Amino acid sequence: MSNETTIHVIVGGSAVVGLVAYIGLILVPAVRAYSGVWQRLAASFLTLYVLAAFMLLGVAGGAAIVWFWDRYGV
């Protein structure tokens, strides 16, 4: 397996795990909290902001690792 294939498998697996975590830990509880259809739709739409915030946090953390890698890397 080449390095590029390994990277694709890791990125794909991480995306699947992240999507499953989003659905199971954020979307499902938000939808189950309401009984009306429009309330469920609004709650599911608002969870996209939570998803965007977590993605931004992940990108910032990754950028910090890349930025400081040569300083603190072993």
All heavy atoms as a GROMACS GRO file, in nm:
protein
  555
    1MET      N    1   0.085  -0.116   0.000
    1MET     CA    2   0.000   0.000   0.000
    1MET      C    3   0.090   0.124   0.000
    1MET      O    4   0.181   0.136   0.081
    1MET     CB    5  -0.090  -0.002   0.124
    1MET     CG    6  -0.192   0.105   0.124
    1MET     SD    7  -0.301   0.114   0.270
    1MET     CE    8  -0.372  -0.045   0.280
    2SER      N    9   0.060   0.216  -0.088
    2SER     CA   10   0.143   0.336  -0.100
    2SER      C   11   0.106   0.437   0.010
    2SER      O   12   0.005   0.423   0.079
    2SER     CB   13   0.123   0.400  -0.237
    2SER     OG   14  -0.007   0.455  -0.246
    3ASN      N   15   0.191   0.535   0.027
    3ASN     CA   16   0.166   0.639   0.127
    3ASN      C   17   0.038   0.716   0.097
    3ASN      O   18  -0.037   0.752   0.187
    3ASN     CB   19   0.283   0.736   0.134
    3ASN     CG   20   0.404   0.675   0.201
    3ASN    OD1   21   0.392   0.580   0.277
    3ASN    ND2   22   0.520   0.731   0.172
    4GLU      N   23   0.014   0.741  -0.030
    4GLU     CA   24  -0.106   0.815  -0.070
    4GLU      C   25  -0.232   0.735  -0.038
    4GLU      O   26  -0.331   0.791   0.011
    4GLU     CB   27  -0.100   0.847  -0.219
    4GLU     CG   28  -0.210   0.940  -0.263
    4GLU     CD   29  -0.192   0.984  -0.407
    4GLU    OE1   30  -0.079   0.983  -0.458
    4GLU    OE2   31  -0.293   1.020  -0.469
    5THR      N   32  -0.229   0.606  -0.063
    5THR     CA   33  -0.344   0.522  -0.031
    5THR      C   34  -0.368   0.517   0.119
    5THR      O   35  -0.483   0.522   0.165
    5THR     CB   36  -0.322   0.380  -0.085
    5THR    OG1   37  -0.294   0.387  -0.224
    5THR    CG2   38  -0.444   0.293  -0.062
    6THR      N   39  -0.262   0.510   0.196
    6THR     CA   40  -0.275   0.510   0.342
    6THR      C   41  -0.340   0.639   0.390
    6THR      O   42  -0.428   0.636   0.477
    6THR     CB   43  -0.137   0.493   0.407
    6THR    OG1   44  -0.076   0.375   0.357
    6THR    CG2   45  -0.148   0.486   0.558
    7ILE      N   46  -0.298   0.750   0.335
    7ILE     CA   47  -0.357   0.879   0.372
    7ILE      C   48  -0.504   0.883   0.336
    7ILE      O   49  -0.588   0.930   0.416
    7ILE     CB   50  -0.279   0.994   0.306
    7ILE    CG1   51  -0.140   1.005   0.368
    7ILE    CG2   52  -0.353   1.127   0.320
    7ILE    CD1   53  -0.048   1.101   0.298
    8HIS      N   54  -0.541   0.832   0.220
    8HIS     CA   55  -0.682   0.832   0.178
    8HIS      C   56  -0.766   0.745   0.271
    8HIS      O   57  -0.879   0.782   0.305
    8HIS     CB   58  -0.693   0.783   0.035
    8HIS     CG   59  -0.648   0.884  -0.066
    8HIS    ND1   60  -0.716   0.909  -0.182
    8HIS    CD2   61  -0.542   0.966  -0.068
    8HIS    CE1   62  -0.653   1.002  -0.251
    8HIS    NE2   63  -0.546   1.038  -0.182
    9VAL      N   64  -0.713   0.631   0.311
    9VAL     CA   65  -0.787   0.543   0.402
    9VAL      C   66  -0.805   0.609   0.538
    9VAL      O   67  -0.914   0.604   0.596
    9VAL     CB   68  -0.714   0.407   0.415
    9VAL    CG1   69  -0.771   0.324   0.529
    9VAL    CG2   70  -0.720   0.330   0.285
   10ILE      N   71  -0.701   0.674   0.588
   10ILE     CA   72  -0.711   0.740   0.719
   10ILE      C   73  -0.808   0.857   0.714
   10ILE      O   74  -0.891   0.874   0.804
   10ILE     CB   75  -0.571   0.786   0.766
   10ILE    CG1   76  -0.486   0.664   0.801
   10ILE    CG2   77  -0.581   0.881   0.885
   10ILE    CD1   78  -0.342   0.695   0.828
   11VAL      N   79  -0.802   0.937   0.609
   11VAL     CA   80  -0.894   1.051   0.596
   11VAL      C   81  -1.038   1.002   0.581
   11VAL      O   82  -1.130   1.056   0.644
   11VAL     CB   83  -0.853   1.141   0.478
   11VAL    CG1   84  -0.961   1.241   0.445
   11VAL    CG2   85  -0.723   1.212   0.509
   12GLY      N   86  -1.059   0.899   0.501
   12GLY     CA   87  -1.194   0.845   0.484
   12GLY      C   88  -1.248   0.786   0.612
   12GLY      O   89  -1.365   0.807   0.648
   13GLY      N   90  -1.166   0.712   0.683
   13GLY     CA   91  -1.209   0.654   0.810
   13GLY      C   92  -1.240   0.760   0.914
   13GLY      O   93  -1.338   0.749   0.988
   14SER      N   94  -1.159   0.863   0.917
   14SER     CA   95  -1.183   0.973   1.011
   14SER      C   96  -1.312   1.046   0.977
   14SER      O   97  -1.387   1.087   1.067
   14SER     CB   98  -1.067   1.072   1.009
   14SER     OG   99  -0.949   1.009   1.048
   15ALA      N  100  -1.339   1.064   0.849
   15ALA     CA  101  -1.464   1.130   0.809
   15ALA      C  102  -1.585   1.047   0.848
   15ALA      O  103  -1.685   1.102   0.896
   15ALA     CB  104  -1.462   1.155   0.658
   16VAL      N  105  -1.577   0.917   0.831
   16VAL     CA  106  -1.689   0.829   0.868
   16VAL      C  107  -1.710   0.832   1.019
   16VAL      O  108  -1.823   0.844   1.066
   16VAL     CB  109  -1.665   0.685   0.817
   16VAL    CG1  110  -1.763   0.588   0.878
   16VAL    CG2  111  -1.673   0.681   0.666
   17VAL      N  112  -1.604   0.822   1.097
   17VAL     CA  113  -1.615   0.825   1.243
   17VAL      C  114  -1.671   0.960   1.288
   17VAL      O  115  -1.758   0.965   1.376
   17VAL     CB  116  -1.478   0.796   1.308
   17VAL    CG1  117  -1.481   0.826   1.457
   17VAL    CG2  118  -1.438   0.653   1.285
   18GLY      N  119  -1.625   1.069   1.228
   18GLY     CA  120  -1.676   1.201   1.263
   18GLY      C  121  -1.823   1.218   1.230
   18GLY      O  122  -1.900   1.276   1.307
   19LEU      N  123  -1.865   1.165   1.115
   19LEU     CA  124  -2.006   1.174   1.075
   19LEU      C  125  -2.095   1.092   1.168
   19LEU      O  126  -2.202   1.138   1.208
   19LEU     CB  127  -2.022   1.129   0.930
   19LEU     CG  128  -2.162   1.141   0.871
   19LEU    CD1  129  -2.204   1.287   0.867
   19LEU    CD2  130  -2.166   1.081   0.732
   20VAL      N  131  -2.049   0.973   1.202
   20VAL     CA  132  -2.126   0.889   1.294
   20VAL      C  133  -2.136   0.955   1.431
   20VAL      O  134  -2.242   0.954   1.494
   20VAL     CB  135  -2.063   0.748   1.304
   20VAL    CG1  136  -2.120   0.669   1.420
   20VAL    CG2  137  -2.082   0.672   1.173
   21ALA      N  138  -2.027   1.016   1.478
   21ALA     CA  139  -2.029   1.085   1.607
   21ALA      C  140  -2.124   1.205   1.602
   21ALA      O  141  -2.198   1.229   1.698
   21ALA     CB  142  -1.888   1.130   1.645
   22TYR      N  143  -2.122   1.280   1.494
   22TYR     CA  144  -2.213   1.395   1.480
   22TYR      C  145  -2.358   1.350   1.483
   22TYR      O  146  -2.440   1.407   1.555
   22TYR     CB  147  -2.183   1.470   1.350
   22TYR     CG  148  -2.293   1.563   1.307
   22TYR    CD1  149  -2.319   1.679   1.376
   22TYR    CD2  150  -2.373   1.533   1.197
   22TYR    CE1  151  -2.420   1.764   1.337
   22TYR    CE2  152  -2.474   1.617   1.158
   22TYR     CZ  153  -2.498   1.733   1.228
   22TYR     OH  154  -2.600   1.816   1.189
   23ILE      N  155  -2.389   1.246   1.408
   23ILE     CA  156  -2.527   1.199   1.403
   23ILE      C  157  -2.570   1.143   1.538
   23ILE      O  158  -2.679   1.176   1.588
   23ILE     CB  159  -2.544   1.094   1.291
   23ILE    CG1  160  -2.530   1.162   1.155
   23ILE    CG2  161  -2.677   1.023   1.302
   23ILE    CD1  162  -2.523   1.065   1.038
   24GLY      N  163  -2.487   1.060   1.598
   24GLY     CA  164  -2.526   0.994   1.722
   24GLY      C  165  -2.522   1.082   1.845
   24GLY      O  166  -2.604   1.064   1.936
   25LEU      N  167  -2.429   1.175   1.850
   25LEU     CA  168  -2.412   1.253   1.973
   25LEU      C  169  -2.471   1.394   1.966
   25LEU      O  170  -2.493   1.455   2.071
   25LEU     CB  171  -2.262   1.265   2.006
   25LEU     CG  172  -2.192   1.132   2.034
   25LEU    CD1  173  -2.042   1.155   2.050
   25LEU    CD2  174  -2.250   1.067   2.157
   26ILE      N  175  -2.497   1.446   1.846
   26ILE     CA  176  -2.548   1.582   1.836
   26ILE      C  177  -2.685   1.586   1.768
   26ILE      O  178  -2.781   1.642   1.822
   26ILE     CB  179  -2.448   1.672   1.759
   26ILE    CG1  180  -2.317   1.680   1.837
   26ILE    CG2  181  -2.505   1.812   1.739
   26ILE    CD1  182  -2.207   1.750   1.764
   27LEU      N  183  -2.696   1.526   1.651
   27LEU     CA  184  -2.820   1.538   1.573
   27LEU      C  185  -2.937   1.462   1.635
   27LEU      O  186  -3.046   1.518   1.650
   27LEU     CB  187  -2.795   1.490   1.430
   27LEU     CG  188  -2.910   1.509   1.332
   27LEU    CD1  189  -2.940   1.657   1.315
   27LEU    CD2  190  -2.877   1.446   1.198
   28VAL      N  191  -2.916   1.337   1.671
   28VAL     CA  192  -3.026   1.257   1.725
   28VAL      C  193  -3.082   1.314   1.855
   28VAL      O  194  -3.204   1.327   1.868
   28VAL     CB  195  -2.981   1.109   1.741
   28VAL    CG1  196  -3.084   1.028   1.818
   28VAL    CG2  197  -2.956   1.047   1.604
   29PRO      N  198  -2.998   1.351   1.953
   29PRO     CA  199  -3.057   1.412   2.074
   29PRO      C  200  -3.129   1.544   2.048
   29PRO      O  201  -3.231   1.572   2.111
   29PRO     CB  202  -2.937   1.434   2.166
   29PRO     CG  203  -2.835   1.339   2.119
   29PRO     CD  204  -2.855   1.328   1.972
   30ALA      N  205  -3.080   1.623   1.955
   30ALA     CA  206  -3.145   1.751   1.924
   30ALA      C  207  -3.282   1.727   1.860
   30ALA      O  208  -3.378   1.798   1.890
   30ALA     CB  209  -3.058   1.834   1.832
   31VAL      N  210  -3.292   1.628   1.774
   31VAL     CA  211  -3.420   1.601   1.708
   31VAL      C  212  -3.518   1.537   1.805
   31VAL      O  213  -3.637   1.567   1.803
   31VAL     CB  214  -3.397   1.512   1.583
   31VAL    CG1  215  -3.527   1.461   1.527
   31VAL    CG2  216  -3.321   1.589   1.478
   32ARG      N  217  -3.470   1.450   1.892
   32ARG     CA  218  -3.558   1.382   1.988
   32ARG      C  219  -3.610   1.476   2.096
   32ARG      O  220  -3.707   1.443   2.165
   32ARG     CB  221  -3.487   1.266   2.053
   32ARG     CG  222  -3.472   1.148   1.964
   32ARG     CD  223  -3.416   1.031   2.041
   32ARG     NE  224  -3.400   0.916   1.954
   32ARG     CZ  225  -3.342   0.804   1.991
   32ARG    NH1  226  -3.294   0.792   2.113
   32ARG    NH2  227  -3.330   0.704   1.906
   33ALA      N  228  -3.549   1.590   2.114
   33ALA     CA  229  -3.590   1.682   2.219
   33ALA      C  230  -3.721   1.754   2.186
   33ALA      O  231  -3.784   1.810   2.276
   33ALA     CB  232  -3.481   1.785   2.245
   34TYR      N  233  -3.764   1.753   2.061
   34TYR     CA  234  -3.883   1.826   2.020
   34TYR      C  235  -3.983   1.731   1.957
   34TYR      O  236  -3.947   1.626   1.902
   34TYR     CB  237  -3.846   1.936   1.920
   34TYR     CG  238  -3.752   2.037   1.981
   34TYR    CD1  239  -3.616   2.034   1.951
   34TYR    CD2  240  -3.798   2.135   2.067
   34TYR    CE1  241  -3.529   2.126   2.007
   34TYR    CE2  242  -3.713   2.227   2.123
   34TYR     CZ  243  -3.579   2.222   2.093
   34TYR     OH  244  -3.493   2.313   2.149
   35SER      N  245  -4.111   1.771   1.959
   35SER     CA  246  -4.216   1.685   1.903
   35SER      C  247  -4.271   1.738   1.771
   35SER      O  248  -4.316   1.660   1.688
   35SER     CB  249  -4.329   1.667   2.003
   35SER     OG  250  -4.384   1.793   2.037
   36GLY      N  251  -4.268   1.868   1.752
   36GLY     CA  252  -4.321   1.925   1.629
   36GLY      C  253  -4.223   1.908   1.513
   36GLY      O  254  -4.101   1.905   1.531
   37VAL      N  255  -4.279   1.896   1.392
   37VAL     CA  256  -4.195   1.876   1.274
   37VAL      C  257  -4.107   1.997   1.249
   37VAL      O  258  -3.987   1.984   1.224
   37VAL     CB  259  -4.283   1.844   1.150
   37VAL    CG1  260  -4.198   1.837   1.025
   37VAL    CG2  261  -4.360   1.717   1.170
   38TRP      N  262  -4.165   2.116   1.255
   38TRP     CA  263  -4.085   2.236   1.227
   38TRP      C  264  -3.979   2.257   1.335
   38TRP      O  265  -3.870   2.308   1.306
   38TRP     CB  266  -4.175   2.359   1.212
   38TRP     CG  267  -4.234   2.407   1.342
   38TRP    CD1  268  -4.350   2.368   1.399
   38TRP    CD2  269  -4.175   2.502   1.432
   38TRP    NE1  270  -4.369   2.432   1.519
   38TRP    CE2  271  -4.263   2.516   1.542
   38TRP    CE3  272  -4.059   2.576   1.431
   38TRP    CZ2  273  -4.237   2.600   1.648
   38TRP    CZ3  274  -4.033   2.661   1.537
   38TRP    CH2  275  -4.122   2.673   1.644
   39GLN      N  276  -4.008   2.218   1.460
   39GLN     CA  277  -3.909   2.229   1.567
   39GLN      C  278  -3.793   2.133   1.543
   39GLN      O  279  -3.677   2.167   1.566
   39GLN     CB  280  -3.973   2.200   1.702
   39GLN     CG  281  -4.074   2.304   1.744
   39GLN     CD  282  -4.154   2.262   1.865
   39GLN    OE1  283  -4.174   2.143   1.887
   39GLN    NE2  284  -4.200   2.359   1.943
   40ARG      N  285  -3.825   2.013   1.499
   40ARG     CA  286  -3.720   1.915   1.468
   40ARG      C  287  -3.634   1.962   1.352
   40ARG      O  288  -3.512   1.945   1.354
   40ARG     CB  289  -3.781   1.780   1.439
   40ARG     CG  290  -3.838   1.714   1.560
   40ARG     CD  291  -3.895   1.579   1.529
   40ARG     NE  292  -3.938   1.515   1.653
   40ARG     CZ  293  -3.961   1.387   1.666
   40ARG    NH1  294  -3.947   1.306   1.563
   40ARG    NH2  295  -4.000   1.338   1.781
   41LEU      N  296  -3.697   2.019   1.250
   41LEU     CA  297  -3.620   2.071   1.136
   41LEU      C  298  -3.531   2.188   1.179
   41LEU      O  299  -3.415   2.196   1.137
   41LEU     CB  300  -3.714   2.114   1.024
   41LEU     CG  301  -3.783   2.002   0.948
   41LEU    CD1  302  -3.886   2.059   0.851
   41LEU    CD2  303  -3.682   1.918   0.874
   42ALA      N  304  -3.583   2.276   1.262
   42ALA     CA  305  -3.503   2.389   1.310
   42ALA      C  306  -3.387   2.340   1.397
   42ALA      O  307  -3.274   2.391   1.384
   42ALA     CB  308  -3.592   2.486   1.390
   43ALA      N  309  -3.412   2.243   1.482
   43ALA     CA  310  -3.306   2.190   1.567
   43ALA      C  311  -3.198   2.122   1.483
   43ALA      O  312  -3.078   2.137   1.509
   43ALA     CB  313  -3.364   2.091   1.668
   44SER      N  314  -3.240   2.047   1.382
   44SER     CA  315  -3.140   1.980   1.297
   44SER      C  316  -3.060   2.082   1.217
   44SER      O  317  -2.940   2.063   1.195
   44SER     CB  318  -3.208   1.879   1.205
   44SER     OG  319  -3.298   1.942   1.119
   45PHE      N  320  -3.122   2.192   1.176
   45PHE     CA  321  -3.049   2.296   1.106
   45PHE      C  322  -2.949   2.365   1.199
   45PHE      O  323  -2.836   2.392   1.160
   45PHE     CB  324  -3.146   2.400   1.048
   45PHE     CG  325  -3.078   2.516   0.983
   45PHE    CD1  326  -3.016   2.501   0.861
   45PHE    CD2  327  -3.074   2.640   1.045
   45PHE    CE1  328  -2.950   2.608   0.800
   45PHE    CE2  329  -3.011   2.748   0.986
   45PHE     CZ  330  -2.948   2.731   0.863
   46LEU      N  331  -2.989   2.390   1.323
   46LEU     CA  332  -2.901   2.458   1.417
   46LEU      C  333  -2.783   2.370   1.460
   46LEU      O  334  -2.679   2.422   1.500
   46LEU     CB  335  -2.980   2.504   1.539
   46LEU     CG  336  -3.078   2.619   1.511
   46LEU    CD1  337  -3.160   2.649   1.635
   46LEU    CD2  338  -3.003   2.742   1.464
   47THR      N  339  -2.797   2.240   1.450
   47THR     CA  340  -2.683   2.153   1.483
   47THR      C  341  -2.571   2.169   1.381
   47THR      O  342  -2.456   2.133   1.411
   47THR     CB  343  -2.724   2.006   1.490
   47THR    OG1  344  -2.774   1.962   1.364
   47THR    CG2  345  -2.826   1.982   1.600
   48LEU      N  346  -2.602   2.221   1.265
   48LEU     CA  347  -2.497   2.245   1.165
   48LEU      C  348  -2.398   2.350   1.215
   48LEU      O  349  -2.280   2.346   1.181
   48LEU     CB  350  -2.558   2.286   1.031
   48LEU     CG  351  -2.643   2.179   0.963
   48LEU    CD1  352  -2.706   2.237   0.837
   48LEU    CD2  353  -2.560   2.057   0.931
   49TYR      N  354  -2.445   2.444   1.298
   49TYR     CA  355  -2.355   2.543   1.358
   49TYR      C  356  -2.259   2.476   1.456
   49TYR      O  357  -2.142   2.511   1.465
   49TYR     CB  358  -2.434   2.653   1.428
   49TYR     CG  359  -2.504   2.746   1.331
   49TYR    CD1  360  -2.640   2.738   1.310
   49TYR    CD2  361  -2.431   2.841   1.261
   49TYR    CE1  362  -2.703   2.822   1.221
   49TYR    CE2  363  -2.493   2.926   1.173
   49TYR     CZ  364  -2.630   2.916   1.153
   49TYR     OH  365  -2.692   2.999   1.064
   50VAL      N  366  -2.311   2.380   1.531
   50VAL     CA  367  -2.226   2.305   1.623
   50VAL      C  368  -2.122   2.226   1.545
   50VAL      O  369  -2.004   2.223   1.581
   50VAL     CB  370  -2.312   2.212   1.712
   50VAL    CG1  371  -2.225   2.126   1.800
   50VAL    CG2  372  -2.411   2.293   1.794
   51LEU      N  373  -2.165   2.162   1.436
   51LEU     CA  374  -2.072   2.088   1.351
   51LEU      C  375  -1.965   2.180   1.294
   51LEU      O  376  -1.846   2.145   1.294
   51LEU     CB  377  -2.148   2.018   1.238
   51LEU     CG  378  -2.066   1.939   1.138
   51LEU    CD1  379  -1.998   1.821   1.207
   51LEU    CD2  380  -2.153   1.891   1.024
   52ALA      N  381  -2.005   2.297   1.247
   52ALA     CA  382  -1.908   2.392   1.193
   52ALA      C  383  -1.809   2.439   1.300
   52ALA      O  384  -1.690   2.454   1.272
   52ALA     CB  385  -1.981   2.513   1.132
   53ALA      N  386  -1.857   2.459   1.422
   53ALA     CA  387  -1.768   2.501   1.530
   53ALA      C  388  -1.667   2.392   1.563
   53ALA      O  389  -1.548   2.420   1.583
   53ALA     CB  390  -1.850   2.536   1.654
   54PHE      N  391  -1.711   2.266   1.567
   54PHE     CA  392  -1.619   2.156   1.594
   54PHE      C  393  -1.519   2.140   1.480
   54PHE      O  394  -1.401   2.111   1.504
   54PHE     CB  395  -1.694   2.026   1.616
   54PHE     CG  396  -1.751   2.012   1.754
   54PHE    CD1  397  -1.879   1.963   1.772
   54PHE    CD2  398  -1.678   2.046   1.865
   54PHE    CE1  399  -1.932   1.949   1.898
   54PHE    CE2  400  -1.730   2.033   1.993
   54PHE     CZ  401  -1.858   1.984   2.010
   55MET      N  402  -1.562   2.159   1.357
   55MET     CA  403  -1.470   2.149   1.244
   55MET      C  404  -1.367   2.262   1.250
   55MET      O  405  -1.248   2.239   1.225
   55MET     CB  406  -1.548   2.153   1.112
   55MET     CG  407  -1.626   2.026   1.086
   55MET     SD  408  -1.727   2.034   0.938
   55MET     CE  409  -1.604   2.043   0.812
   56LEU      N  410  -1.410   2.382   1.284
   56LEU     CA  411  -1.318   2.494   1.297
   56LEU      C  412  -1.217   2.470   1.409
   56LEU      O  413  -1.098   2.501   1.393
   56LEU     CB  414  -1.396   2.623   1.323
   56LEU     CG  415  -1.316   2.752   1.325
   56LEU    CD1  416  -1.251   2.776   1.189
   56LEU    CD2  417  -1.405   2.868   1.362
   57LEU      N  418  -1.263   2.412   1.518
   57LEU     CA  419  -1.173   2.378   1.628
   57LEU      C  420  -1.070   2.275   1.584
   57LEU      O  421  -0.952   2.284   1.619
   57LEU     CB  422  -1.254   2.324   1.745
   57LEU     CG  423  -1.206   2.356   1.884
   57LEU    CD1  424  -1.242   2.500   1.916
   57LEU    CD2  425  -1.270   2.262   1.982
   58GLY      N  426  -1.113   2.176   1.506
   58GLY     CA  427  -1.021   2.074   1.456
   58GLY      C  428  -0.919   2.131   1.359
   58GLY      O  429  -0.801   2.096   1.364
   59VAL      N  430  -0.963   2.219   1.272
   59VAL     CA  431  -0.871   2.282   1.176
   59VAL      C  432  -0.770   2.370   1.251
   59VAL      O  433  -0.651   2.369   1.219
   59VAL     CB  434  -0.950   2.364   1.072
   59VAL    CG1  435  -0.859   2.454   0.992
   59VAL    CG2  436  -1.026   2.270   0.980
   60ALA      N  437  -0.816   2.443   1.351
   60ALA     CA  438  -0.726   2.528   1.429
   60ALA      C  439  -0.625   2.443   1.506
   60ALA      O  440  -0.506   2.477   1.513
   60ALA     CB  441  -0.805   2.616   1.526
   61GLY      N  442  -0.670   2.331   1.562
   61GLY     CA  443  -0.579   2.242   1.632
   61GLY      C  444  -0.477   2.181   1.538
   61GLY      O  445  -0.358   2.172   1.571
   62GLY      N  446  -0.521   2.139   1.421
   62GLY     CA  447  -0.428   2.084   1.322
   62GLY      C  448  -0.330   2.188   1.273
   62GLY      O  449  -0.211   2.158   1.255
   63ALA      N  450  -0.376   2.310   1.252
   63ALA     CA  451  -0.286   2.417   1.209
   63ALA      C  452  -0.183   2.448   1.317
   63ALA      O  453  -0.066   2.475   1.285
   63ALA     CB  454  -0.367   2.542   1.174
   64ALA      N  455  -0.225   2.442   1.443
   64ALA     CA  456  -0.131   2.467   1.552
   64ALA      C  457  -0.025   2.357   1.558
   64ALA      O  458   0.093   2.386   1.582
   64ALA     CB  459  -0.206   2.476   1.685
   65ILE      N  460  -0.065   2.234   1.534
   65ILE     CA  461   0.032   2.125   1.533
   65ILE      C  462   0.131   2.144   1.420
   65ILE      O  463   0.253   2.128   1.438
   65ILE     CB  464  -0.041   1.990   1.522
   65ILE    CG1  465  -0.112   1.958   1.652
   65ILE    CG2  466   0.056   1.878   1.486
   65ILE    CD1  467  -0.203   1.838   1.646
   66VAL      N  468   0.083   2.178   1.302
   66VAL     CA  469   0.172   2.199   1.188
   66VAL      C  470   0.265   2.318   1.214
   66VAL      O  471   0.385   2.314   1.184
   66VAL     CB  472   0.091   2.221   1.059
   66VAL    CG1  473   0.177   2.270   0.946
   66VAL    CG2  474   0.021   2.092   1.020
   67TRP      N  475   0.212   2.425   1.271
   67TRP     CA  476   0.290   2.546   1.294
   67TRP      C  477   0.403   2.523   1.396
   67TRP      O  478   0.513   2.570   1.378
   67TRP     CB  479   0.198   2.657   1.343
   67TRP     CG  480   0.268   2.787   1.364
   67TRP    CD1  481   0.315   2.836   1.481
   67TRP    CD2  482   0.301   2.884   1.264
   67TRP    NE1  483   0.374   2.959   1.461
   67TRP    CE2  484   0.365   2.990   1.327
   67TRP    CE3  485   0.279   2.891   1.127
   67TRP    CZ2  486   0.411   3.102   1.259
   67TRP    CZ3  487   0.323   3.003   1.060
   67TRP    CH2  488   0.388   3.106   1.124
   68PHE      N  489   0.372   2.449   1.504
   68PHE     CA  490   0.470   2.431   1.611
   68PHE      C  491   0.545   2.298   1.603
   68PHE      O  492   0.621   2.267   1.694
   68PHE     CB  493   0.399   2.440   1.748
   68PHE     CG  494   0.348   2.577   1.778
   68PHE    CD1  495   0.213   2.602   1.785
   68PHE    CD2  496   0.436   2.682   1.798
   68PHE    CE1  497   0.164   2.728   1.814
   68PHE    CE2  498   0.389   2.810   1.828
   68PHE     CZ  499   0.253   2.833   1.834
   69TRP      N  500   0.527   2.221   1.499
   69TRP     CA  501   0.588   2.089   1.491
   69TRP      C  502   0.741   2.094   1.497
   69TRP      O  503   0.803   2.018   1.569
   69TRP     CB  504   0.543   2.018   1.364
   69TRP     CG  505   0.595   1.878   1.357
   69TRP    CD1  506   0.702   1.832   1.287
   69TRP    CD2  507   0.542   1.764   1.424
   69TRP    NE1  508   0.720   1.699   1.305
   69TRP    CE2  509   0.623   1.653   1.389
   69TRP    CE3  510   0.434   1.745   1.511
   69TRP    CZ2  511   0.598   1.527   1.438
   69TRP    CZ3  512   0.411   1.618   1.558
   69TRP    CH2  513   0.493   1.512   1.522
   70ASP      N  514   0.801   2.185   1.422
   70ASP     CA  515   0.948   2.190   1.420
   70ASP      C  516   1.006   2.244   1.551
   70ASP      O  517   1.119   2.216   1.586
   70ASP     CB  518   0.995   2.276   1.302
   70ASP     CG  519   0.945   2.419   1.308
   70ASP    OD1  520   0.849   2.445   1.381
   70ASP    OD2  521   1.006   2.502   1.238
   71ARG      N  522   0.927   2.319   1.625
   71ARG     CA  523   0.974   2.375   1.751
   71ARG      C  524   0.970   2.273   1.864
   71ARG      O  525   1.060   2.266   1.946
   71ARG     CB  526   0.891   2.496   1.788
   71ARG     CG  527   0.944   2.574   1.906
   71ARG     CD  528   0.869   2.701   1.931
   71ARG     NE  529   0.864   2.781   1.809
   71ARG     CZ  530   0.782   2.883   1.789
   71ARG    NH1  531   0.698   2.917   1.882
   71ARG    NH2  532   0.784   2.951   1.677
   72TYR      N  533   0.860   2.194   1.871
   72TYR     CA  534   0.842   2.102   1.982
   72TYR      C  535   0.850   1.957   1.940
   72TYR      O  536   0.844   1.870   2.025
   72TYR     CB  537   0.706   2.127   2.050
   72TYR     CG  538   0.696   2.266   2.106
   72TYR    CD1  539   0.610   2.359   2.051
   72TYR    CD2  540   0.774   2.304   2.215
   72TYR    CE1  541   0.599   2.487   2.103
   72TYR    CE2  542   0.765   2.431   2.267
   72TYR     CZ  543   0.677   2.523   2.210
   72TYR     OH  544   0.669   2.647   2.262
   73GLY      N  545   0.858   1.928   1.810
   73GLY     CA  546   0.867   1.791   1.763
   73GLY      C  547   0.998   1.726   1.802
   73GLY      O  548   1.100   1.791   1.821
   74VAL      N  549   0.993   1.597   1.816
   74VAL     CA  550   1.114   1.525   1.859
   74VAL      C  551   1.182   1.464   1.740
   74VAL      O  552   1.129   1.422   1.646
   74VAL     CB  553   1.078   1.415   1.960
   74VAL    CG1  554   1.204   1.347   2.010
   74VAL    CG2  555   0.999   1.471   2.074
   0.00000   0.00000   0.00000
